[in-house]
């Protein structure tokens, strides 16, 4: 069967890799999500249960038909359908004869005789099914054979977007009804869907997910409209005057659109129930190897990511100038539990907690419905907390607007806007001149005209992608050597998706005023990650148009937390207690006085690349066992014995 992206020649290699990673038995469920002509799914039919899907009905029909072929007996039909169809010389001057042959049109997909035979085959199979002479599996098997037979005599270059203007020798042959049975029996059944994978992935129970999406902007619905019409047998009344194509809009796939495919890959891998995920992709595809790797590593158990490179010969004729080597990549991960996935902010924010999110999650109480990220920053913590409601707050309203924009705007439109801005202003890695011109353009606009997505684009090309302003709220970070790479693209897509999937509200007030926006109760968990007294960033020096951070504010923060404790409202404070040999003695005394629990985060590497000693300060006991990183570090902070116990899953008093 001629089909774009057919894996027939690579199936053995793909199967070997899959078998090496997975323990496959009769109870294993293998999901071929873009089955096409079913080469990979068919290779596993003798070993496990199969689920197949494709947005085109002709693809799922062919795949299912070849999988169940050997189990079909045609006992109710009481004769061999292949002998009957091939021995009969009957013709029907039906839909294919009238629309896809010179018999009734100017289209040369088939000779008039072969088109009339195709109509006869299709009508006969449908009659047998309507009269209950064949069952569903036998019906799909015969339709799959019909597709194979049609492909063998079509007057095309392999796809059906257009026909050849001269008769190919293949097309002049008399059509034969071909049997596709390979003799291997399906051991444990097959379920078939014809849907968009992104709409059903969360509902499919499977152990192994195999993805083989389109690689380029080639729309399969356009290229295989004729086969779709043959299988659906719906005889559409509106056809393209030139190609005879049915309406292709319903068949268009976002997997064949740049950036849409990026967004969908993230969604599908995030939502699948599969333990093992494989992806076939081409090195010339719309998604880069770097992007796919970033997505896979986000959702994969650490150390399980692998990319196997399989060279293959791409079709070229004597006129071809492109002799570059092409590769078929096979990506793999063992998927981690959803609760362990970390979504990283696309903002490279000072003080980011992206690397210690799991430590923070391990220190949470078990019973809360609202999480308040009080000094939200890049929102690496708030975005990774699963609860009914998340409140993001940052006194810097521009930072708040940046984070909120990832939820507010359609992700595809966001990416396109940023890419167009980058192209218009010729932003590129290390180009100081164009960067300063773009920055000046942004700053020249009235504040109400400064689109937040424009600022995001400029930030990506600035020094260490930092967020800093002058007293007039003009962006003033110097040029850098970074750019909008595929790692940031992956972060933007996954981060935007998780914000859209959760109930998040955004505020921009001083921490002491937050309850004027969000009243607290005992099921509110407050997380505080303020500026640190021992470090200085562009957000806490008091010179950037926003209030800085000093000892008086630190004392106000301590009093704020004490007030929460008196009201039995749980909270967590992330803070630096030692940096460059200097210790925050005020912090130490405050912790000792109140007997707060402490969980060290060890040496956290900041954006400057220098480590800082951070800790979590809890006004409650942790009731699940928590691994202590360094007991000596605990001793520096507090002598309270509760600090050293693996206690805590405590109930808050």
Buried (B, 14 or more C-beta within 10 A) or exposed (E): BEBBBBBBEBBEBBBEBBEEBBEBEEEBBBBBBBBBBBBBBBBBBBBBBBBBBBBBBBBBBBBBBBBBBBBBEBEEBEEEBBEEBBEEEEBBBBBBBBBBBBBBBEBBBBBBBBBBBBBBBBBBBBEBBEEEBBBEBBBBBBBBBBBBBBBBBBBBEEBBBBBBEEEBEEBEEEBBBBBBBEEBEBBBBBBBBBBBBBEBBEEBEBBBBBBBBBBBEBBBBBBBBBBBBBBBEEEBEEBEEEBBBBEBEEBBBBBBBBBBBBBBBBBBBBBBBBBBBBBBBBBEBBBBBEBBBBBBBBBBBEEBBBBBEBEEEBEEEEEEEEEEEBBBBBBBBBBBEEEEBBBBBBBBBBBBBBEBBEBBBBBBBEEBEBBBBBBBBBBBBBBBBEBEBBBBBBBBBBBBBBBBBBBBBEBBEBBBBBBEBBEEBEBEEEBEEBBEBBBEBBBEEEEEEBEBBBBBBBBBBBBBBBBBBEEEBBBBBEBBEBBBBBBBBBBBBBBBBBBBEBEBBBBBBEBBEBBEBBEBEEBBBBBBBBBBBBBEBBBBEEEBBBBEBEEEBBEEBBEBBBEBBEEEBBBBBBBBBBBEEEBBEBBBEBBEEBEBBBBBBEBBEBBEEEBBBBBBBBBBBBBBEBEBBEEEBBEBBBEBEBBBBEBBEBEBE
